[in-house]
Amino acid sequence: MEIEQESGGGGGNGGCADHNEMGLSKGGDRDHHDHEGAMMYLVWEDLTVVLPNFGNGPTKRLLNGLTGYAEPGRIMAIMGPSGSGKSTLLDALAGRLSGNVVMTGNVLLNGKKRRLEYGGLAYVTQEDVLLGTLTVRETLTYSAHLRLPSSMSKDEVTDIVEGTISEMGLQDCGDRLIGNWHMRGISGGEKKRVSIALEILTRPQLLFLDEPTSGLDSASAFFVVEILKNVAHAGRTVISAIHQPSSEVFARYDDLFLLSGGETVYFGEAKLAAKFFAEAGFPCPSRRNPSDHFLRCINSDFDDIRAVLIESKRICETQNSFDPLRNLLTAEIKAMLIKKYRCSEYAARARARIQGISTIEGLVFERKSGGQAKWWKQLSTLTRRSFVNMSRDLGYYWLRIAIYTALSICVGTIFFDIGTSYSSIFARGACGGFVSGFMAFMSIGGFPSFIEEMKVFHRERLNGHYGIGVYMLSNFLSSFPFLTVMSLATASITYYMVKFRSGISHFAYDCLDLICSIAVIESCMMLIASLVPNFLMGVIVGAGYLGIMMMTAGFFRLLPDLPKIFWCYPVSYLNHATWALQGSYKNDLIGLEFDSLEIGGPKLKGEVILTTRLGVNLEYSKWWDLVAVVVILICYRLLFVAILKLRERASPLFRTLYAKRTLHHLKKRPSFRKLPSFPSARHQVQHSLSSQEGLNSPI
């Protein structure tokens, strides 16, 4: 959430102005095809992010008054120890902060305050969210067809995909599966490179990466950063959070934003950072990785480790009067660096450059989606990709088809050749209720696989690859063949073994009724997945909801006997199981005659049994019951789209209101502006930095 405020203090990069002004006019390579106005200059002023605490505890400042900028043609590293605010800053700039934090300050894109819409940027998260059933080449190919213009030929798309594979060094694993819970796939480092390849495929103007080198060896990390540097030098703006790079990787970055406890320690050209530390009185020793030295000076955790080692008597604390660095607390060093930076020429250059960016003429902001393909091409591509995923994932449908088949055989043997005796009346009702109720309820078993697919959808949706409606429709089209196989297997076995009423129309109705019932439950689980935050809550909520639907379907208690208020009206009428069960009863019993309870008594007609014993209304045909199930199916799907659309559009408004209310509340607390950035014990330093020298390992 962001509230506009006056801009404040600075960060610094004084030596990049000439480079980027030159970058505005260069062109000619295959990537630099955009005009000057399409370049992205990102500026943030007095950026503060707080985690409110409405109780008696302190409010945490995750970021505190940060100012800086990122320019096209350069790659920036946001660096700092764990918990320093790297990912928070990245999320704040990208507009992806969680809903429980409040952001103040200005984020300006090309000199104006804008909310980055879906597809306005590319973001590579720490977690690799990929479909494990696809190969690397398939993953990139499907993504290319979703996002590249429909006017491009298949050969052109293939050339771009193959070029990206080569560029990211993925040739050796191009035809290997990414891997999931039952299939071994590529390594973690290769997954990270695939995630990056997906986003640089279309050469976005603004690219954010959250620790892209995590889990990679030094060679792979260098390779990845070199690729990102090439992307930046093609006129793109690249911002990357990075933890502790090697000296070779650190040297590839153009700019450095060094954070500690949410405060700016240094902002400027990466190659000048060592000079700044030397000017502050903390020179980097020879033959030491600069990034290691920077983090040693500002990471309070080293003091905590030192205290543990001294307490365990594994090392002895020594002081060196000739080396002031070794006798200072890390908190003191950090405070000195922060104070030094605020008054330094680097901060002044940053403020001057921010003013210079605001005066650049001709900058425009083209609001375009991340996906440029036509909707029909996106629909066909998503349908094919989803079908391949479903067919290769054993847990998505194949395991359920096997369980359905086995249960159908069990039902068929238990109710085998049920006949038309008096006792078979209730046996038929029980069998129909089990098939249309409980067996459809088992569709909840596909929820875990659907959650994994939803994660991919959320990532691609945030990056603007395609729309919600296209995804919903493609999911239904790709799953329909599997639903048909599942329903045909169940209906065929139970229908002919139990010997329900004969006739091809009755068999067809059974199949259609079961297909629609399973499709409704799958749509219901889609709806629940869009509302709950994780898999466990989804299963709990889904099982509870479907349990209520079974209780009000008319099997456990007849519909005329349900309490009129709420349970009968409107719950039973909104319940797909009510209509499905009534249609199943009508399909089987209408036209049949059953033996009387008394020997030699008159036959009992199926219509009489439906009205008197099962509480079924015969004023309308069974086909209207099927139509009602289809209508509920469509409503669930449309409701899924509506909820996601509403969350996208209403979320900024609610977050703005929440931020204003929170800030109004916090400003009443006199301690709010006086608290340190992190009041937790972890960041309270008690021991000197002297122990850090000469230690090969922090433990």
N, C-alpha and C positions, 0 to 999 in steps of 0.2 A: 504494500500500500504506500502511496506516496502523497505528500502534502507539499505544495510549493512554498519555499522559504527564500529569504535572501541568501545569496551565495556567501561562503566564507572561505577560510584558510586554504592552502594549496598543496599541491603535489608538484613534481617537477620534471620536466624534460626540456632542457633548453636547446639541445643540439639537433632536434628533429624537424625544425620548421622548413629548412631548405630542402631537405630530402623529400618531404611530402608534397611541397609545392611543385617540385619537379615531377613527383609521382602523379600529380593531377593531369599532366599533359602527355605522359608517355602512353604508349599503346602499341598494338601490332601483334602481340602473341595471341594464342588461341583463347586465353582466359580473359585478357583485358579488352573485352568487347563493349563495355559499358561506357557511357559518356561521363563527363566530369561530375555532373549532378548526382549520379547514381552512387558515388562514393559516400562512405559513412564515417562521419566524424562524431565520436561519442564523448560527451563531457559530463562529469558528475561534480556537483558543487555542494559542499557542506552536507555530505550524505551521512545520515545517522540511522541506525536500525536498533530498536530496543525490543526486548522481550518483556512485556508488561507483567507485573505481579500486583494484583488488586488486593492481596492480603497484607500482612505485616512485613513480609520479606522484601528484600531489595529488588529493584527493577534492573535487569542486566542490559548493558549497552553492548550489543554485539559489534556494532561499528560506531565510531565516534568522530563526526565531522570530517569525513574524507573528501578530498578534492583531487581530481585528476582528469586525464583525457586519454583517448586512444585514437590513433590516426590510421588511415589507409596506407598500405605499403610497409607497415611495421608490425612486428609481433611482440606483444607485451606479456610478461610473466608476472602473475600475482603470487608472491612467495611469502612464507611465514611458517612458524611452527604450528603443530596441531592445535585447533581451537582458536587460531588467531583471527578468523573471519574471512578466510579466502573464499570458501564456497558461498558464504553469505553475501559477500561483495559481488561475486559473479551472478548469483540469483537476483540481487537487487538491480544490477545493471540490465539483466535480461528480462526483468519483470516477472520472476518466478518465485518470489518469496512465499513462504507458507503463510496461512491465514492468521496465525496467532502472534505474528510480529508486526511492528509498526515502523514504517520508514518515513523519514522527513528529509527534505533537501530536494535538489533538482537533478534530473537526468535528462540531458539534452541531446537530441540526435539531429545532426546538421543544424545546430543552433536553435532548435525549437523543442519544446516539451511535447513529447508524443508517447502514447501507450503503444508498445510494440505488439502488433496484432499477431494472430496465428500465421506463421509463415514469414514473418518479418525478419527472422534471424534463424541461425542454425545453432544448436546446442548439443554438445556431446557430454553426457552425464558420466559420473564415475561408474555406475552400474551398466553393464553391457546387456541391454534389453534386445534380444534377438530371438527369432524363431529357430529353435534347435534342430528342426526337421529339414531345414533347407541347407543346401550347400552354399559356400561363400559366393560363387558365381551366380547362383539363383537369387540369393538375397540382394545382390547389387543390381541384377537385371530387373527384377520385379520393382525395385525402388526407382530405377531409371525410367521404366515405362510409366510409373505413377506420376513422375514429376517433370520429365522432359516434355517439350511441346509435342503434340500429336502429329505435327507436320513433319517431324523427323522420321526418316526411314528406319527400318529395323537394323540395317547394316550400320547406320550412323550411331544408333543407340548402342549396338554391340561394340563398336570401336571405342566409345566413351567408357563403357564398362571395362573392357580389356585394358584400356589405358590406365584407368584408376587402379585395377588389380596390379598392374606392373608398377605403378607409381608407389603403391603401398607395400610392395614386396610380398604379395599374396599368391604368386604364381604356383608355388608348390602345394598350397592347400586350397586352390581354387575349386576343385571338384570334391572336396571333403565336406561332410556334414558338419554343421556348427556344433551339434551335440546337445542332448538333453538327459533326462533321468534314466533312460534305458538305452541310449546310444552314445558311444564314445565319439567325441568330436575333436575340434581343433584346440590348441592351447589357449590359456588366458591372454597371453600377449597377442596372439593372432586375433582373438575376439575383439580386443581393444582396437586393433588396426582396422578390423571390419567396421566397427562402430564409427571410427573417424572417416573411413572411406565412404560410408553412406552419406555423411554430411558434406564432404567436399566434392561429391559426385557432380553437383550442380554449381559448384564454385559460388557459394553464398557471399554476399557483400559484407555481412557481419557474422563472425563465427566465435562462439564461446566454447571453451573446453575445460572441463573440471578434472584436473589431474590426469591428462591423457597418457602420461608415462608410467602411471602406477602399475606395478606388476610386470613391467618390461625390464629386460636386461639392458645393460648400458648401450650395447650396439643397437638394439631395437628402439630404445628411447631416442638415441641420436638420430636414427633414421626417420622416426615419426616427427621430431621437431624440425628436421631439415625439410620435410614435406610441407609442414605448416609454414615454414619461412618462405618457401616458394609460393605458396598460396597467398601469403601476405604481400609479397613483392609483386604479385600480379594486380595489386590495387585493392586488395581486400583488407578489412580490419579484423585482426585476430587477437583475442584475449584469452590467455590460458592460465588457470590456477595450477601451480606446481609446488610440490612439497620440498624436496631437497635434491636438486639435479646434480649430476656430475659436472665437472668443470667444462668438459666438451659441450654438454648440452646447454649449460648456462651461457656459454659464449655465443650460442646461436640466437639468443634473444636480443632484441633491439632495446626494449625498455623494461624497467623493473619497478614494480610497486611492492614494497616490503612492508608487511603488516606485523604487528604484535599486540595482542589484546585489543584488537579493533582500532588501533591507532596507526597513523602513518609514520613509519620510521624513515623511509626514503622513497622518493619517486623521481625517476629520471632515467637517463640512459644507463643501461645495464653495465656498460664498460666503465662508467664513472662512479659506480657504487663504492668500489674499493677506495677511490680517492676521497669520497665523502667520509668513510669510516676513518681513514687516516687523518683527515682534517679534524675529526671529532676526538682524536686521541686514541683510536683503537685500530691501528693498522693491521692489515691482513698479513700474517707471517708468510714467508716464502715457502714455496712447495706445498701450500695448503689450498684446497678447493675454496674459492671465494664464498660460495653459498654455504658451505659448512661453517666458515668463520662468521658470516652474518647471523646465522641461526644460533650459533654458540653465544653470541653477544646478547641476544634478545629472548632466548628460550628459558623461561623460569624453571622448566622441568629439570634442567641439569643441576640446579641447586638442590632440588628435592632428592635427586639420585645421590648427590654428594653427601647429603645429610645421612642417608641410609647407609652409605659405605663407611662413613666415619663412625656412626653408631655401632655398626657391626665390626669395627676395628679392622676392616680390610685395607684401609688406607689411613695415613696420618695427614692431618691438615697442616700445611706449611704456608708461610707468607714470604714474599719477596719484596723488600722495601724499594728495590730498584725497578720494579715492574708494577705501576699503579693498577694496571688492568687486573692483576691477579688478586688484588686486595679489595676490589669493589664487588658489591652485590649486583646480581643481574638486573634487579629492579632499578638500581641506580644507573647502571649502564644504559638501560632502555630509556629511562627518563632523560638522560643526557642527550641521547641520540635524537629523541623526539623533539626536545627543545632546540637542539642544534639545527635540525632540519627546518623547523618553522621559521627560523631567522636566517636561513642560508640562501645563497644565490639560486639553488635548485628550486626552492619553493617560489622565489620571485620569477624565475623563468617560466615555471608552470602557469602562474597567474597571467603572465604576459602572453603566453602561447594560447591560453584559453580565450583571452580577449582577441587575439589574432584570428582564431578559428571563427569567432562570431562575426568577423568582418569579411570573411571569404565570400565572394559573390558567386552566384550561379549554383549554389548548393540547393538541391531539391530532394524531396523524399518520395520515392515511388512506392506507393502502398500496393504491393502485389503478393499473391499467394505463393507459398513454397512449391506448390504443384501447378504446372502449366499445361498438363494434359487435359483433354476433354473428359467430361464426366463418364461418358460411355466407355472410354478407354480405361479410365480408372476402375470402373465397375468390373469390366472383363478381367483386368489384371488382378484386382483384389480377389475376385471369385476364383480364379485359377490358383492364386497363391494359397488362399484359405483351403481349397479342396486338396491341394498337395499336402499341406500341413495336417489336415484331418486324416488323410489316408495313410500318412507315415507315422502318426502318433498313435501308438497302441491304446493309450488310455482315453483318447478322445471318443472314438466310436467302436473300434473293433472289440475291445474288451466288453463293452456294454452289449454289443450284438451277441457275443458268446454267452453272456449271463442271461440275456433275454431268451435266447434259444433254449438254454438249460432250464430256466424257470418255466418256459412254455411247455416243455416236455413234462415237467413235474405237474403242472396244472392239468395237462392232457391226461396223464395217467391217473391222477386223483379223481377227476370228473369224467373219466372215460365212458363214452356212450351213455350219456346221462339219461336219455329216454324221456317219457312223458308221464311218468307216475306222479302221484300226489307229492311225494317227497322231493321229486326233482324240481318242483316249482321254486323252492327256496335255494336249492343247490344251483339252479341256473342263475338266480339273482346273486348268489355269493360269487360264482365264477365270473359273471359279468362285472361285478363290482371290483374284484381283484384285478382283472385284466385292464379295465379302463381307469381304475384308481391307483392301486399300488404299483403296478408295472409302469405306468406313466410317471409316477412319483420317483421312480428310480433314475429318471433322467438327470436328477441332481448330481449323479456320479460324474458327469462330464464337467462339473463346475471348475475343478482345478485346472484342466487344460484350457478352459475358456478364460480363466483369469490370466494365464500366461499370454494368451492372444490379446487380451485387453491391455496388458502392459505395453505391448508393441503398438497397439492402436493409440494409446495416450501419448507415447513418445512421438509417433508420426503426426498425430493431430497437433501437438504443441509446435511442431516444426512446420505445420501447414501443408502436409503432403496431400491430403484429400479431406473431403467433408464427412460429416457424421452420417448423413442419409446414405451416401454411397457405401460406407462401411456396413451399416445395418442391412441394406439390401444384399450386398455380396455375402455376408455371413449367412443369411437365410438361403440364398441360392446354392451356396457350396455345401451347406449341411443337409439340404433336402434329399439328395440321393441316399445319404446314410440313414436318414429318418425313414425313408421309404423301405430300404432293406430291413431295418430293424422292425418296422411295423408289419411288413409282409411275412417275415419269419415268425413273428409272434402270432399274428392272425391266422396264418395257414396251419400251424401246428395245433393251436387251441380249437380252431373252427372245425377241423376234420376229426380230431380225436374226441372232442367233447360231443360233436355232432349237434351243433346249433342248427337252427332252421336252415334247410337246404335252399339253394338257389344262388346263382351268380351275383344277383343284385344284393343279396344279403351279405355275401362274402365281401363284395366291393365296399359296402357300407362299413362293415367291421374294420376293414383296412383304412379307409378314409377317416373314420372316427378316431382310430388309434394314432394315425399320422398327425392329425390336427391336435390331439391331446398332448402328445409328446412335444410337438412344436410350440404349443402354448407354454408348457412348463419351461422349455429352453428359453423362450422369450421372457418369461417371468424371471429366470435366473440372470439373464442379461440386464434386466431392469434393476435387480437387486445389486448386481455387480457395479452398476453405475452410481449407487448410493452409499455402499459400505466401503471402508478404507482397506480391508484386507480379506484374505481367503477365509479365515476362521469365522469371522463375523458373517460373511456371506453364506457359508454353509448353515450356521445357526439360524440366521434370519430366514433363509430359504426353506429349511426344514420346518420351522415353526409356521411359516405362511402356508406351505403346502399341506401341513397337518390340519390347519383350520379349514382349508378348502375340502379336504377329504371328509371332515366331520360334518360339513354342511351340504354335502353332495346328494343326500337322500338315501344313503345306504345304511349308515349307523342309526340314523333316526329319519323317519319318513318326512318328506317335505311339508305335508299338511300339519305335522306335529311340531315343527320347529317354532320357537317363539317368534311371533309376528314382527315385533320390534327388533330391528338390527339384523338378527340372524336370518330371518326369512326375507325381509325387505331392509336393506338391499343386498346383503351378503350372498345369499343363495342365487340371486339373479345375476350377480357379477361373477359367479363361480363357474368356470368352464367345466369343472367336473360334474356339476348339476346337469348341464345340458348334454354332456357326453354320456353320462350314465342313463339318462332318460332315453336318449336316442338308441343306446345299446339295448335297453329293455324292450323298446318298441320294435326294433329290428328283429329280435329273437322271438318274442311272445305273441305278437299280433298274427292271428291266423292259426295258431296252434290250439289244440284241445288236450286237457290233462285229465287223468283219472280222478274220480271223486274220492273223498276220504272214506266213504262207505262203499262197500263192495256192491257193484251193480247200480250205483247211483248215477245221476246224469253227469255228463262230461262238463268240465270247467273250461270256459273259453279264456284265451289269453287276454282278451280285452278286459274281461271282468277282473281277472287277477291283477292287471296293471292298475286299475282304478281303485279296487278295494283293498288289496294286499300290499301293493308297492307305492301307492300314492302318486301315480303318474298321470298327468293331464293328457288326454287324448284329443283335445280340441284342435291340435295342430299336428302336422306330419313330422316324422323323424328327420326329414331333410331340413326342416326349420331348426331343429336342435343342432344339426351339423352347421347350419349357417351361423347360428349363435356362437358356436365354438370358433369359427373362422373370424367372426367379427371381434371376439375377445383377443384372438391371436393378433389381428391387425392393430387393435388398440394398444396392446402391450408393446409392439414394435414402434408405433408412433409415439408412445409415451416415453420410450427409451430415447428416441431422438429429441423429443421436447425437453426432457430433463437435462440432457447434456448441453443442448443449445441454451437453456435457461441459466445453467451454471456458468457457461462461458460469458454470457452477456450481463448477468446480474452480479457476478462475483466482484468486478471492479467497483460497482456502486456500493455493495455491502461493505467491502473492505475500506472504501473511503469513509463511510459513516463510522465504521469501527475505529479507524485511525483517529478521526476527529474527536470521538467520544473518549478514547483512551488518552490522547494528549491532553484534553481538557481535565481529565481526572488526575493525570500524573503531575500536571503543573501546579496542582494544589498541594503537592507534597514537597516541603522545603528541601528534603534530602535528595530529590530527583536529580538535580544538576550538579550535585557535589560528590556523587558516588563515583568510584573508579569504574573503568570499563567492565571489569570482571571481579566481583567481590568474593568469588569462591576461594576456598583455601588453596586450591591448586596453583593459583597465581600470586599467593603471598610468599615472597622470597625471603628466606632467612639466612642464607649462607652465601659465601663469596664465590666468585667465578674462578678462584685459584685452582680448584680441583679439576677444572676442565682441561687444563694444559697437561699433556702427557698421557691422558687416558686414551687407550685404544678403543674402548667400548663404553657406552654409558652405563653398563651393568657390570 
